């Protein structure tokens, strides 16, 4: 008898992402999908495009469904499933979806802020998943006891995680650039910040009656 697949928000997002990539890959439309659904900072700045594309304000979300290849989508889904299910258990499915969506938009805004005239499509779910990772880090990380104030210790822990994440992303981006790969480092940082900021309020909201 086949094991029952749990119906969770993490599973739903993962399935939709995998299916979207599979369809474009099978049809050989990866490049067309990147132009039509990817986030192009210049479009958010008002630039027009000469091809069919969805409205610019939707592309931060639609870009999460477009990936450059099997390794790209596999690695993103691996992180999403691994951390998303854990975050969902702590914060609930609605909160996970909220973190994912806000993370996608925050990542896009961060990428736009660094280069608002860029015409290179940003694709992939890594910005949104970075938000999930931020919530995961705060949910399961152990706050350092720096002072007697739990609130300050939580803040210090969040700042420590943010600094570590920024340094890690800068290092990965530098190494990838040396190999000829272009990574959306600002998007990863922006998404992570969104996850850090949302985790505590969503946690308090879920257990408001406890």
C-alpha positions in Angstrom: 0.0 0.0 0.0 1.4 3.4 -1.0 2.2 5.8 1.8 -0.2 8.7 2.0 1.3 12.0 0.8 0.6 14.7 3.3 -1.4 17.6 2.0 0.5 20.6 3.3 1.3 24.1 2.0 4.9 23.0 1.5 3.9 20.1 -0.6 1.5 22.2 -2.6 4.1 24.9 -3.4 6.7 22.3 -4.2 4.4 20.4 -6.5 3.3 23.6 -8.4 6.9 24.7 -8.8 8.1 21.3 -10.0 5.2 21.0 -12.4 5.7 24.5 -13.8 9.4 23.8 -14.5 8.6 20.3 -16.0 6.1 21.8 -18.5 8.4 24.6 -19.7 11.4 22.1 -19.9 9.4 19.6 -21.9 8.1 22.3 -24.3 11.6 23.7 -24.6 10.3 27.1 -23.5 12.8 27.9 -20.7 14.0 31.2 -22.3 10.5 32.3 -23.3 9.2 31.6 -19.8 12.1 33.6 -18.2 11.2 36.6 -20.4 7.4 36.3 -19.9 7.3 35.3 -16.2 10.7 36.3 -14.8 11.3 39.4 -12.7 13.0 42.1 -14.8 13.9 45.1 -12.6 13.7 47.6 -15.5 10.1 46.7 -16.0 9.3 47.7 -12.4 11.0 51.0 -13.2 8.6 51.5 -16.1 10.5 50.1 -19.1 8.4 48.5 -21.8 9.1 45.1 -23.4 8.7 44.0 -27.0 7.3 40.6 -26.1 4.3 39.1 -24.4 4.7 39.2 -20.6 2.5 39.2 -17.6 2.1 42.5 -15.6 5.4 43.5 -13.9 3.8 43.6 -10.4 3.0 39.9 -10.7 6.5 38.8 -11.8 8.1 38.6 -8.3 5.7 35.7 -7.7 5.6 34.2 -11.1 9.4 34.2 -11.2 9.4 31.6 -8.5 7.9 29.1 -10.9 10.6 29.5 -13.5 14.0 27.8 -13.2 17.1 27.4 -15.4 17.5 23.7 -15.2 17.1 20.5 -13.2 19.8 21.2 -10.7 18.4 24.7 -10.1 14.9 23.5 -9.3 16.0 20.4 -7.5 18.2 22.3 -5.0 15.5 24.9 -4.4 12.9 22.3 -3.8 15.2 20.3 -1.5 15.6 23.4 0.7 11.9 24.3 0.6 10.8 20.8 1.6 13.5 20.4 4.3 12.9 23.8 6.0 9.3 24.5 4.9 7.8 21.5 6.6 9.5 22.4 9.8 8.4 26.0 9.7 4.9 24.9 8.8 4.7 22.7 11.9 5.7 25.7 14.1 3.8 28.5 12.4 1.1 26.8 10.4 0.3 26.5 6.7 -1.2 30.0 6.2 1.9 31.6 7.8 4.2 29.6 5.6 2.4 30.8 2.5 2.5 34.4 3.7 6.3 34.1 4.4 6.8 32.6 0.9 4.8 35.3 -0.9 6.2 38.3 1.1 9.7 36.8 0.7 9.3 36.6 -3.1 8.3 40.3 -3.2 10.9 41.4 -0.8 13.6 39.6 -2.7 12.5 41.2 -5.9 12.4 44.7 -4.4 16.0 44.1 -3.0 17.2 43.1 -6.4 15.5 46.1 -8.0 17.0 48.5 -5.5 20.5 47.4 -6.3 20.1 47.6 -10.1 16.7 49.2 -11.1 17.6 49.3 -14.8 18.7 45.7 -15.2 17.1 43.9 -18.1 18.3 40.4 -16.9 15.4 38.3 -15.8 15.6 37.0 -12.2 14.1 33.6 -12.0 13.8 30.9 -9.4 12.3 30.5 -6.0 15.5 31.1 -4.0 14.4 34.5 -2.8 11.1 33.2 -1.4 12.8 30.2 0.0 15.4 32.5 1.7 12.5 33.9 3.7 11.5 30.4 4.7 15.1 29.8 5.8 15.1 33.0 7.8 12.0 31.8 9.7 13.5 28.4 10.1 16.7 29.8 11.5 14.8 31.8 14.1 12.4 29.0 14.9 15.0 26.4 15.6 18.1 28.4 16.4 19.1 28.9 20.0 19.4 32.5 21.1 22.7 33.4 22.8 22.4 34.6 26.4 24.1 38.0 26.1 22.0 39.9 28.6 19.2 39.2 31.1 16.7 40.5 28.6 15.1 37.8 26.5 13.9 40.4 24.0 17.5 41.7 23.5 18.8 38.2 23.2 16.3 37.4 20.4 17.2 40.6 18.6 20.9 39.8 18.9 20.3 36.3 17.6 18.4 37.7 14.6 21.1 40.2 13.8 23.8 37.5 14.2 21.9 35.2 11.8 21.4 38.1 9.3 25.1 39.0 9.3 26.1 35.3 8.9 23.7 35.0 6.0 24.9 38.2 4.3 28.5 37.1 4.5 27.6 33.6 3.2 25.7 35.0 0.2 28.5 37.4 -0.6 31.0 34.6 -0.6 28.8 32.3 -2.7 28.1 35.1 -5.1 31.8 35.8 -5.5 32.6 32.2 -6.0 29.8 31.7 -8.5 30.8 34.9 -10.4 34.3 33.4 -10.8 32.7 30.4 -12.5 30.6 32.5 -14.8 27.3 32.1 -12.9 25.1 35.1 -12.0 23.4 34.8 -8.6 20.7 37.2 -7.2 22.6 37.9 -4.0 20.5 40.9 -3.0 17.3 38.9 -3.5 18.6 36.2 -1.2 19.4 38.7 1.5 16.1 40.5 1.1 14.1 37.3 1.3 16.0 36.2 4.4 15.3 39.6 6.1 11.6 39.1 5.4 11.6 35.7 7.1 13.4 37.0 10.1 11.0 39.9 10.5 7.9 37.8 10.1 8.7 34.8 12.3 8.1 36.3 15.7 4.8 38.1 14.9 3.4 35.0 13.2 4.5 32.8 16.1 2.9 35.1 18.6 -0.3 35.2 16.5 -0.6 31.5 16.2 -0.2 30.9 19.9 -2.1 34.1 21.0 -4.7 32.0 22.9 -2.2 29.7 24.6 
